[in-house]
Amino acid sequence: MPGLASIEAALGALGWALVPVPKLKMLPEELRSKVEALAADFTSEDEALGAAIAAAAAFPAQAAKDVANLPGARRRVAQAQAA
């Protein structure tokens, strides 16, 4: 039977990570109401899954842009290219 370590390893090989998420009822009321409002924007589970997949697919490109815009990042890239 697979354990947590083997599940994390399999997900890691696919470029994913296992992230623990609390059940909705365990969230503070303020956060729960925001999550419920966000969930109301989706008319079906398929639509929500599609949005989650699109966000996950866009994440690496967005993260690269965010890192490139960090202070000093352009200078480091220019130095690496000059070397």
C-alpha positions in Angstrom: 0.0 0.0 0.0 1.5 3.4 -0.9 2.4 5.7 1.9 2.7 9.4 2.1 6.4 9.4 1.0 5.7 7.4 -2.2 2.6 9.5 -3.1 4.7 12.7 -2.7 7.5 11.1 -4.8 5.1 10.2 -7.5 3.5 13.7 -7.6 7.0 15.2 -7.4 8.0 13.3 -10.5 5.1 14.9 -12.3 6.0 18.3 -11.1 3.2 18.5 -8.5 3.2 18.7 -4.7 0.9 17.4 -2.1 -0.6 20.3 -0.2 -2.7 19.8 2.9 -6.0 21.7 2.7 -8.4 22.0 5.6 -12.0 21.2 5.3 -14.2 24.2 4.6 -15.9 23.9 8.0 -12.5 24.2 9.7 -11.7 27.6 8.1 -12.3 30.8 10.1 -15.7 32.4 9.2 -14.2 35.3 7.4 -12.1 33.1 5.1 -14.9 30.6 4.7 -17.3 33.2 3.4 -14.7 34.4 0.8 -14.1 30.8 -0.4 -17.9 30.3 -0.6 -18.2 33.5 -2.6 -15.5 32.4 -5.0 -17.1 28.9 -5.4 -20.4 30.6 -6.3 -18.7 31.9 -9.5 -18.5 28.3 -10.8 -21.6 26.7 -12.2 -20.3 23.1 -12.1 -17.5 21.0 -10.8 -16.2 20.7 -14.4 -15.9 24.5 -14.7 -14.1 24.7 -11.4 -11.7 21.9 -12.4 -11.1 23.6 -15.7 -10.2 26.9 -14.0 -7.9 25.1 -11.5 -6.1 23.3 -14.4 -5.7 26.6 -16.3 -4.3 28.3 -13.2 -1.9 25.4 -12.6 -0.8 25.5 -16.2 -0.2 29.2 -16.2 1.6 29.2 -12.8 5.2 28.4 -14.1 5.1 31.3 -16.6 3.7 33.7 -14.1 6.2 32.6 -11.5 9.0 33.2 -14.0 7.7 36.7 -14.7 7.4 37.4 -11.0 11.0 36.2 -10.3 12.3 38.3 -13.3 10.8 41.4 -11.8 12.4 40.9 -8.4 14.9 43.7 -7.4 18.2 43.0 -8.9 17.0 40.1 -11.2 17.7 42.0 -14.4 21.2 42.8 -13.3 21.9 39.2 -12.4 20.5 38.0 -15.8 22.7 40.5 -17.6 25.8 39.4 -15.6 25.1 35.7 -16.3 24.6 36.4 -20.1 27.9 38.4 -20.2 29.8 35.6 -18.5 
